[in-house]
């Protein structure tokens, strides 16, 4: 079994897990709970501009590699958000790099 070397994990990422609750009126509301701060390798993989009716926004894609530890990273799914250098990133997908390794690839996007 091989893992990411500690030298590659030079960025800190805070995980925000999402949970949904129903209020007294039957409306669903999503809340984010602060989870663990983990070490990761973060790379910007691309950027694009999105046009809206009254302006434009910049969309930046990131690929984040972490060591997968079941107890610590269990809350990371497609509804989670990550905080990296003060920016919130929305998780788009999770892929295990190789089945025999404890390395998880997270695709995320920041829209500003």
C-alpha positions, 0 to 999 in steps of 0.5 A: 500500500502506498500513500501520498508523501507528507511533502506533497500535502502542503495545503490545509483544507477545512471540510464543511459537511451539509445536513438538511433539516425540516422546519415547522412549516415543512420547508427544507433548509440546508446547514453546513457544519464545520468539520476537520481541517486536513492536509491536502495537495491542491491544484487549480486545473482550469478556469472559465467565465460564466455569463449571467444576465447582468454580468459574468463570474469566474469559475475555477476548477480544482483537483484536491488529493488527500489521504483517505481515512475513514473516520476523519473523511467520512463526511466528504461527499458531493454535498460538502464544501471545502474552504481553501485559502479563504475561498469556498469550493463546492465538491463536484466528485470523489474518486479513489485514485487506486483501489489499493491506495488510500488516496482520494481525488476530489474535484471541486469548483469555486465560483466568484 
